[in-house]
Amino acid sequence: MKTEASHTILTAKQLSIGYKTKKAETVIASNINFELQKGQLIGLVGANGIGKSTLLRTLIQVQPELSGSISLNGKDLKTTSTLELAKQLSIVLTEPLISKNLSVFELVALGRHPYTNWIGNLTEVDIAIINKSLDLIKIVDLKDKKCYELSDGQLQKVMIARALAQDTDVIILDEPTSHLDMYHKAYILKLLQRLTKDTGKTILFSSHEIDLAIQLCDTMIVMQKEKVVCNQPCQLISEGIFETLFPKDLIVFDEKTGSFRVTK
């Protein structure tokens, strides 16, 4: 499957994120501007507590923006219905499954919920899309296994397959490599990179694996205390963005290798 010509799919303009109560407004980050392109892998990185999850929750409309706008396929998300949004944007969160008694096929089939009738009956088209998703993730051999039988790495693949089955233009993942060992962290991010090329979907994920993101992403969004920047990894390196992410008393960024190292 060939990727279609690149075009802007998800846009943030003068976006301000945070929390609002009746008495006060807490701004986590402001003046966020970016344009994400179709068929790209985008990594969202930054220090702990900087606001990555808040930004993702705002992008998926779980949390309202304080100001500014977000548009998907040129349409403001404020005017997009929940059902319409579910057909354009799918999410993979870090929350544990409500029930691990579901089979892999049944869990992936939940991705078809925006398209099935109220009873949830699957059509031949739905089943074909589910099977294609399993095949893309290379977990067809797991389809009849119960989710409680899976390793953390296998379960994460199943969750990504469910998002694929939802057949949206954009997939957003919150910390998809948490709780995985080094090999499976690299495997999952490499899988996401391959999926953007095979499907033409835009995949945005948050991660602490900054070194891996630099190597694999087309674009990165870097959250800092003073600003949020979005660009290609090579441009961010040349601008010295990664050198300012953490205090230099323990780790420093090596521009030559594109990675962090512990200070001696």
MARLUMLO-557962 format. One record per residue (C-alpha): residue in one letter; x, y, z. Coordinates in steps of 0.1 Angstrom, whole numbers, padded with zeros to 4 digits. Each point is the difference from the previous one (the first is absolute). Example, Ala and Ser with C-alpha at 12.3 -4.5 7.8 and 13.67 -1.06 7.14 Angstrom:
REM MARLUMLO-557962
+----+-------+-------+-------+
| aa |    c1 |    c2 |    c3 |
+----+-------+-------+-------+
|  a |  0123 | -0045 |  0078 |
|  s |  0014 |  0034 | -0007 |
+----+-------+-------+-------+
***
This chain:
REM MARLUMLO-557962
+----+-------+-------+-------+
| aa |    c1 |    c2 |    c3 |
+----+-------+-------+-------+
|  m |  0000 |  0000 |  0000 |
|  k |  0015 |  0033 | -0010 |
|  t | -0001 |  0032 |  0021 |
|  e | -0021 |  0028 | -0016 |
|  a |  0015 |  0034 | -0006 |
|  s |  0008 |  0017 |  0032 |
|  h | -0023 |  0027 |  0014 |
|  t | -0008 |  0016 |  0033 |
|  i | -0024 | -0021 |  0020 |
|  l |  0002 |  0012 |  0037 |
|  t |  0006 |  0037 |  0009 |
|  a |  0003 |  0019 |  0032 |
|  k | -0001 |  0038 | -0001 |
|  q |  0008 |  0022 |  0030 |
|  l | -0010 | -0029 |  0022 |
|  s |  0000 |  0004 |  0038 |
|  i | -0005 | -0031 |  0022 |
|  g | -0006 | -0006 |  0037 |
|  y | -0028 | -0001 |  0025 |
|  k | -0029 |  0023 |  0008 |
|  t | -0021 |  0002 |  0031 |
|  k | -0027 |  0025 |  0010 |
|  k |  0027 |  0019 |  0020 |
|  a |  0032 | -0003 | -0020 |
|  e |  0017 | -0010 | -0032 |
|  t |  0032 | -0020 |  0000 |
|  v |  0020 |  0003 | -0032 |
|  i |  0023 | -0030 | -0007 |
|  a |  0013 |  0012 | -0034 |
|  s | -0010 |  0028 | -0024 |
|  n |  0007 |  0013 | -0035 |
|  i |  0001 | -0035 | -0014 |
|  n |  0001 |  0000 | -0038 |
|  f |  0006 | -0030 | -0023 |
|  e | -0011 | -0016 | -0033 |
|  l |  0002 | -0038 | -0001 |
|  q |  0002 | -0016 | -0034 |
|  k | -0018 | -0031 | -0013 |
|  g |  0021 | -0032 |  0001 |
|  q |  0025 |  0011 |  0025 |
|  l |  0012 | -0013 |  0034 |
|  i |  0001 |  0028 |  0025 |
|  g |  0015 | -0003 |  0035 |
|  l | -0011 |  0022 |  0029 |
|  v |  0028 |  0003 |  0026 |
|  g |  0010 |  0020 |  0030 |
|  a |  0009 | -0003 |  0037 |
|  n | -0023 | -0016 |  0025 |
|  g | -0029 |  0022 |  0010 |
|  i |  0005 |  0024 | -0029 |
|  g | -0036 | -0006 | -0014 |
|  k |  0003 | -0027 | -0027 |
|  s | -0030 | -0019 |  0012 |
|  t | -0020 |  0032 |  0004 |
|  l |  0008 |  0009 | -0036 |
|  l | -0011 | -0034 | -0012 |
|  r | -0032 |  0001 |  0020 |
|  t | -0007 |  0034 | -0015 |
|  l |  0006 | -0012 | -0035 |
|  i | -0024 | -0029 |  0004 |
|  q | -0026 |  0023 |  0016 |
|  v | -0001 | -0018 |  0034 |
|  q |  0011 |  0033 |  0015 |
|  p | -0010 |  0034 | -0014 |
|  e |  0026 |  0025 | -0012 |
|  l |  0003 |  0032 |  0019 |
|  s |  0003 |  0020 | -0032 |
|  g |  0011 | -0003 | -0036 |
|  s | -0012 | -0026 | -0025 |
|  i |  0006 | -0036 | -0011 |
|  s | -0011 | -0011 | -0035 |
|  l | -0001 | -0035 | -0015 |
|  n | -0002 | -0002 | -0038 |
|  g | -0007 |  0037 | -0001 |
|  k | -0030 | -0001 |  0024 |
|  d |  0001 |  0015 |  0035 |
|  l | -0004 | -0028 |  0026 |
|  k | -0025 |  0021 |  0019 |
|  t | -0025 | -0005 | -0028 |
|  t |  0008 | -0037 | -0004 |
|  s | -0024 | -0025 |  0015 |
|  t |  0012 | -0028 |  0022 |
|  l | -0009 | -0026 | -0026 |
|  e |  0016 |  0019 | -0028 |
|  l |  0032 |  0005 |  0020 |
|  a |  0000 | -0038 |  0008 |
|  k |  0001 | -0007 | -0038 |
|  q |  0030 |  0024 | -0005 |
|  l |  0021 | -0004 |  0032 |
|  s |  0008 | -0032 |  0021 |
|  i |  0018 | -0001 |  0032 |
|  v |  0022 | -0025 |  0020 |
|  l |  0002 |  0010 |  0037 |
|  t |  0020 | -0015 |  0028 |
|  e | -0030 | -0009 |  0022 |
|  p | -0004 | -0037 |  0007 |
|  l | -0026 | -0020 | -0018 |
|  i | -0034 | -0003 |  0016 |
|  s | -0002 | -0037 | -0008 |
|  k |  0029 | -0022 | -0011 |
|  n | -0025 | -0029 | -0006 |
|  l | -0005 |  0013 | -0035 |
|  s |  0017 | -0019 | -0028 |
|  v |  0025 |  0019 | -0021 |
|  f | -0025 |  0000 | -0029 |
|  e | -0028 |  0013 |  0022 |
|  l |  0022 |  0028 |  0014 |
|  v |  0011 |  0011 | -0035 |
|  a | -0036 | -0002 | -0012 |
|  l | -0009 |  0028 |  0026 |
|  g |  0017 |  0023 | -0025 |
|  r | -0029 | -0004 | -0023 |
|  h | -0025 |  0014 |  0025 |
|  p | -0004 |  0034 | -0017 |
|  y | -0012 | -0018 | -0031 |
|  t | -0022 | -0029 |  0013 |
|  n | -0037 |  0003 |  0009 |
|  w | -0011 |  0004 |  0036 |
|  i |  0001 | -0038 |  0005 |
|  g |  0036 | -0001 | -0012 |
|  n | -0005 | -0025 | -0027 |
|  l |  0031 | -0004 | -0023 |
|  t | -0004 |  0000 | -0037 |
|  e |  0023 | -0018 | -0025 |
|  v |  0017 |  0033 | -0006 |
|  d |  0006 |  0005 |  0038 |
|  i |  0015 | -0035 |  0003 |
|  a |  0022 |  0005 | -0030 |
|  i |  0013 |  0033 |  0015 |
|  i |  0006 | -0017 |  0034 |
|  n |  0020 | -0029 | -0017 |
|  k |  0020 |  0025 | -0020 |
|  s |  0009 |  0019 |  0032 |
|  l |  0011 | -0033 |  0016 |
|  d |  0021 | -0007 | -0031 |
|  l |  0016 |  0034 | -0001 |
|  i |  0011 | -0003 |  0036 |
|  k |  0010 | -0037 | -0007 |
|  i | -0020 | -0014 |  0029 |
|  v | -0024 | -0023 | -0020 |
|  d |  0013 | -0029 |  0020 |
|  l | -0012 |  0016 |  0032 |
|  k | -0036 |  0007 | -0012 |
|  d | -0016 | -0027 |  0022 |
|  k |  0021 |  0005 |  0031 |
|  k | -0015 |  0017 |  0030 |
|  c |  0015 |  0034 |  0009 |
|  y |  0010 | -0012 |  0035 |
|  e |  0023 | -0026 | -0018 |
|  l |  0020 |  0027 | -0017 |
|  s |  0033 |  0017 |  0010 |
|  d |  0001 |  0038 |  0003 |
|  g |  0016 |  0003 | -0034 |
|  q | -0026 | -0022 | -0017 |
|  l | -0028 |  0018 |  0017 |
|  q |  0013 |  0034 | -0012 |
|  k |  0001 | -0014 | -0036 |
|  v | -0037 | -0011 |  0004 |
|  m | -0009 |  0035 |  0012 |
|  i |  0017 |  0015 | -0031 |
|  a | -0019 | -0025 | -0022 |
|  r | -0033 |  0012 |  0016 |
|  a |  0009 |  0036 | -0009 |
|  l |  0008 | -0011 | -0035 |
|  a | -0034 | -0018 | -0002 |
|  q | -0017 |  0033 |  0008 |
|  d |  0013 |  0011 | -0034 |
|  t |  0008 |  0036 |  0008 |
|  d |  0023 |  0026 | -0016 |
|  v |  0018 |  0006 |  0033 |
|  i |  0011 | -0023 |  0028 |
|  i |  0011 |  0015 |  0033 |
|  l |  0019 | -0021 |  0026 |
|  d |  0008 |  0011 |  0036 |
|  e |  0033 | -0016 |  0011 |
|  p | -0003 | -0032 | -0022 |
|  t |  0033 | -0013 |  0012 |
|  s | -0005 |  0003 |  0038 |
|  h |  0007 | -0032 |  0020 |
|  l |  0018 | -0016 | -0030 |
|  d |  0037 | -0011 | -0001 |
|  m |  0025 |  0017 | -0022 |
|  y | -0005 | -0024 | -0029 |
|  h | -0038 |  0003 |  0000 |
|  k |  0002 |  0038 |  0003 |
|  a |  0019 |  0001 | -0032 |
|  y | -0022 | -0026 | -0016 |
|  i | -0032 |  0019 |  0007 |
|  l |  0013 |  0033 | -0013 |
|  k |  0015 | -0017 | -0031 |
|  l | -0034 | -0016 | -0005 |
|  l | -0017 |  0034 |  0002 |
|  q |  0025 |  0014 | -0026 |
|  r | -0008 | -0029 | -0023 |
|  l | -0037 |  0005 |  0003 |
|  t |  0002 |  0036 | -0011 |
|  k |  0017 | -0011 | -0032 |
|  d | -0023 | -0030 | -0006 |
|  t | -0033 |  0017 |  0008 |
|  g |  0006 |  0038 | -0006 |
|  k | -0015 |  0007 |  0035 |
|  t |  0014 |  0027 |  0022 |
|  i |  0012 | -0014 |  0034 |
|  l |  0008 |  0023 |  0029 |
|  f |  0014 | -0015 |  0032 |
|  s |  0014 |  0013 |  0033 |
|  s |  0031 | -0016 |  0014 |
|  h |  0030 |  0003 |  0023 |
|  e |  0020 | -0019 | -0026 |
|  i |  0015 |  0032 | -0015 |
|  d |  0030 | -0017 | -0015 |
|  l | -0022 | -0025 | -0019 |
|  a | -0024 |  0027 | -0010 |
|  i |  0028 |  0020 | -0015 |
|  q |  0010 | -0030 | -0021 |
|  l | -0034 | -0010 | -0012 |
|  c | -0023 |  0030 | -0002 |
|  d | -0007 |  0022 | -0030 |
|  t | -0010 |  0029 |  0023 |
|  m |  0003 |  0006 |  0037 |
|  i | -0020 |  0023 |  0024 |
|  v |  0023 |  0010 |  0029 |
|  m | -0016 |  0015 |  0031 |
|  q |  0022 |  0023 |  0021 |
|  k | -0009 |  0023 |  0029 |
|  e |  0003 |  0032 | -0022 |
|  k | -0014 | -0013 | -0033 |
|  v | -0012 | -0029 | -0021 |
|  v |  0019 | -0006 | -0033 |
|  c | -0008 | -0023 | -0029 |
|  n |  0025 | -0009 | -0028 |
|  q |  0020 | -0028 | -0016 |
|  p |  0024 | -0017 |  0025 |
|  c |  0031 |  0012 | -0020 |
|  q | -0012 |  0036 |  0002 |
|  l | -0008 | -0003 |  0037 |
|  i |  0036 | -0013 |  0006 |
|  s |  0016 |  0028 | -0020 |
|  e | -0021 |  0026 |  0020 |
|  g |  0012 | -0015 |  0033 |
|  i | -0035 | -0008 |  0012 |
|  f |  0009 | -0033 |  0017 |
|  e |  0029 |  0015 |  0019 |
|  t | -0024 |  0021 |  0020 |
|  l | -0025 | -0028 |  0010 |
|  f |  0018 | -0011 |  0032 |
|  p |  0024 |  0014 |  0026 |
|  k |  0036 | -0006 | -0011 |
|  d |  0012 | -0012 |  0034 |
|  l | -0008 | -0036 | -0009 |
|  i | -0007 | -0005 | -0037 |
|  v |  0010 |  0020 | -0031 |
|  f | -0011 | -0003 | -0036 |
|  d |  0027 | -0010 | -0025 |
|  e | -0007 |  0018 | -0033 |
|  k |  0024 | -0022 | -0019 |
|  t | -0018 | -0033 |  0009 |
|  g | -0034 |  0014 |  0005 |
|  s | -0004 | -0015 |  0034 |
|  f |  0002 |  0007 |  0037 |
|  r |  0029 | -0012 |  0022 |
|  v |  0008 |  0001 |  0037 |
|  t |  0026 |  0026 |  0010 |
|  k |  0032 | -0013 |  0015 |
+----+-------+-------+-------+
***
